[in-house]
Amino acid sequence: MILLEDVHKWYGELHVLRGIDLAVQPGERIVVFGPSGSGKSTLIRCLNRLEAHQRGRIVVDGIELKEGVRHLEKVRAEVGMVFQEFNLFPHLTVLENLTLGPIHVRGLDRRRAEEIARAMLEKVHIADQAHKHPAQLSGGQQQRAAIARSLCMEPRVMLFDEPTSALDPEMKIEVLDVMTELAREGMTMIVVTHEMGFARRAADRMVFLETGRILEEGPPEALFHRPRSERTRRFLEKILH
């Protein structure tokens, strides 16, 4: 589903990604974690060309992401992304926020778009919030609405960039429960997070990034109990205690 081969990214002289190699299979759930500044968010933003890599190859669902790629809109339609910020349009209702993409990108009529939007709001357990504006929702509800908005595009891959970092503990649980349900349904997911409980429950594989390199990767139980790298062990000790 996703292939990265020797991917490099610079911001001026700052070398942010340094030879990333990663293959993600359909239905696989990957948790990417690591210290601040390790390149986690840059990596995930490169997967739908919000950031352009300068060297190496990125292939998403058979389409290589490169300069002038003709099918970029198609890739972005297939790859849903949820950010730290909710990015909902404040002047639109939740339902209106969810129907924008299906109507204007996928070309659905409003009735069908609203049917899908209501089904996705049901999936994330906020069907009763459809006609409210974002400011009337809690942070957890807004993030669940943002997830539902991405799901309305019927993506084959979902990317999450620290989706619970701006939420209080109770709201985090709401969002993580929804993400866990998606994982159980077989959605291909790449999640940048330090929520190790979610990694334990839902991830097939964890990827530890440091200074733009993959230092270690493997199943959650292997990294939690038998990390090969001393640096991975020390980092996990800090975030688990």
C-alpha positions in Angstrom: 0.0 0.0 0.0 2.8 2.4 0.9 6.5 2.1 0.0 9.3 4.4 1.0 12.8 3.8 -0.4 15.8 5.9 0.8 13.7 8.9 1.4 15.5 12.2 2.3 14.1 15.6 3.2 16.0 18.8 3.9 14.8 22.2 5.1 17.7 24.3 3.9 20.7 22.8 5.5 18.7 20.9 8.1 18.6 17.2 7.1 15.2 16.1 8.5 14.8 12.6 7.0 17.9 10.6 6.3 17.3 7.5 4.2 13.9 6.2 5.4 13.0 2.7 4.1 9.5 1.5 5.0 6.9 -0.8 3.5 3.3 -0.8 4.7 1.0 -3.6 3.7 -2.8 -3.2 3.1 -4.6 -3.4 6.5 -1.4 -2.9 8.5 -1.4 -0.5 11.5 1.9 1.3 12.1 2.7 3.5 15.1 5.6 6.0 14.6 7.2 7.4 17.7 10.3 9.1 18.8 11.7 12.3 20.4 10.7 15.8 19.4 12.5 16.8 16.2 13.1 13.3 15.0 11.1 13.8 11.7 7.9 12.0 12.6 5.5 14.7 11.4 7.6 15.5 8.3 7.6 11.8 7.4 3.8 11.5 7.6 3.2 14.8 5.7 5.4 13.5 2.9 3.0 10.6 2.4 0.4 12.8 0.8 2.8 15.4 -0.6 2.0 18.1 2.0 5.8 18.1 2.2 8.0 17.3 -0.8 10.9 14.9 -0.3 14.1 15.6 -2.3 15.6 12.2 -2.7 14.3 8.6 -2.8 10.9 7.2 -3.7 7.5 7.3 -2.1 4.8 5.1 -3.7 1.2 5.3 -2.4 -1.3 2.8 -3.7 0.7 2.3 -6.9 1.3 6.0 -7.6 4.8 7.5 -7.1 4.8 10.9 -5.4 7.2 13.1 -7.3 7.4 16.6 -8.8 4.4 17.3 -11.1 2.6 14.1 -10.3 -0.6 14.2 -12.3 -2.6 12.1 -9.9 -1.9 14.0 -6.7 -5.6 14.7 -6.1 -6.4 11.0 -6.5 -3.7 10.1 -3.9 -5.0 12.7 -1.5 -8.6 11.4 -2.0 -7.4 7.9 -1.1 -5.3 9.0 1.9 -7.2 10.6 4.8 -5.2 12.7 7.3 -6.0 13.9 10.8 -3.8 16.6 12.4 -3.2 17.8 15.9 -5.5 20.7 15.2 -9.1 19.8 14.1 -9.1 22.2 11.1 -12.9 22.3 10.9 -14.5 25.3 9.2 -16.0 27.3 12.1 -18.8 28.9 10.0 -20.1 25.5 8.8 -22.0 22.9 10.7 -20.4 19.5 11.4 -22.5 18.0 8.6 -21.5 20.7 6.2 -17.8 20.2 7.0 -18.2 16.5 6.3 -20.0 16.9 3.0 -17.5 19.4 1.4 -15.0 16.8 0.2 -17.4 14.2 -1.2 -19.4 16.9 -3.1 -16.5 19.0 -4.5 -13.8 16.3 -4.9 -15.6 13.1 -5.4 -18.6 14.7 -7.3 -21.3 13.2 -5.1 -24.8 14.8 -5.0 -25.7 16.4 -1.7 -28.2 13.8 -0.6 -25.6 10.9 -1.0 -22.9 13.0 0.6 -25.1 13.6 3.6 -26.0 9.9 3.9 -22.3 9.0 4.0 -21.6 11.9 6.5 -24.3 10.7 8.9 -23.1 7.2 8.7 -19.5 8.3 9.5 -20.8 10.5 12.4 -22.5 7.4 13.7 -19.3 5.4 13.4 -17.4 8.0 15.6 -20.3 8.2 18.0 -21.4 11.8 17.5 -24.4 11.5 15.2 -26.3 13.8 17.5 -23.8 16.6 16.8 -24.4 16.9 13.1 -26.1 20.3 13.1 -23.9 22.0 15.6 -21.0 24.3 14.8 -17.5 23.2 15.8 -17.3 25.8 18.6 -20.3 24.0 20.3 -18.3 20.7 20.5 -15.7 19.6 23.0 -12.2 19.0 21.8 -12.7 15.3 21.7 -15.9 15.7 19.7 -14.2 18.0 17.2 -11.3 15.5 16.7 -13.9 12.7 16.1 -15.6 15.0 13.6 -12.3 15.5 11.9 -11.8 11.7 11.7 -15.3 11.3 10.3 -14.6 14.0 7.7 -11.6 12.0 6.5 -13.7 8.8 6.4 -16.3 10.4 4.3 -13.8 10.4 1.4 -13.7 6.6 1.8 -9.9 6.5 2.0 -7.7 3.4 1.7 -5.2 4.8 4.2 -5.5 7.0 7.2 -2.7 9.1 8.6 -2.8 10.5 12.1 -0.3 13.2 13.2 -0.4 13.2 17.1 -4.2 13.4 17.0 -4.6 13.5 20.8 -1.8 15.8 21.8 -4.1 18.8 22.2 -6.7 16.9 24.3 -7.2 16.4 28.0 -7.1 12.8 29.3 -10.8 12.1 29.1 -11.1 13.4 25.5 -8.0 11.5 24.5 -9.8 8.2 25.5 -12.8 9.1 23.3 -10.6 9.6 20.2 -8.3 6.7 20.8 -11.3 4.4 21.2 -12.5 5.5 17.7 -9.1 4.9 16.3 -8.9 1.5 17.9 -12.3 0.6 16.3 -10.9 1.6 12.9 -7.9 -0.5 13.4 -10.0 -3.5 14.2 -12.0 -3.0 11.0 -8.8 -3.4 9.0 -8.1 0.2 8.0 -4.5 0.8 6.9 -3.2 3.3 9.4 0.0 5.2 10.1 -0.2 7.0 13.5 2.4 9.4 14.9 1.7 9.2 18.7 3.2 8.6 22.1 0.0 6.9 23.3 1.6 3.5 24.0 -1.6 2.0 25.3 -3.0 2.5 21.8 0.1 1.0 20.3 -0.2 -2.0 22.4 -3.9 -2.5 21.6 -4.0 -1.6 17.9 -0.5 -1.6 16.2 0.9 -4.4 14.1 4.3 -2.7 14.1 6.0 0.2 15.9 8.7 2.4 14.2 11.1 4.4 16.4 12.5 7.5 14.7 15.5 9.4 15.9 17.4 12.2 14.0 15.5 11.4 10.8 16.4 7.7 10.8 14.5 4.6 11.7 16.5 3.3 14.6 14.3 0.3 15.3 11.0 -1.3 14.3 9.0 -4.4 15.2 5.8 -5.7 16.9 4.8 -3.8 20.0 5.5 -6.6 22.4 9.1 -6.9 21.0 9.8 -3.2 21.4 8.2 -3.0 24.9 9.9 -6.1 26.3 13.0 -6.8 24.1 14.2 -3.6 22.4 17.4 -4.2 20.5 18.5 -0.6 20.8 19.5 0.9 24.2 18.2 4.3 22.9 14.8 2.7 22.2 14.7 1.2 25.7 15.6 4.5 27.4 13.0 6.4 25.4 10.2 3.9 26.2 11.1 4.0 29.9 10.6 7.8 29.9 7.2 7.7 28.2 5.9 4.6 30.0 6.6 6.0 33.5 
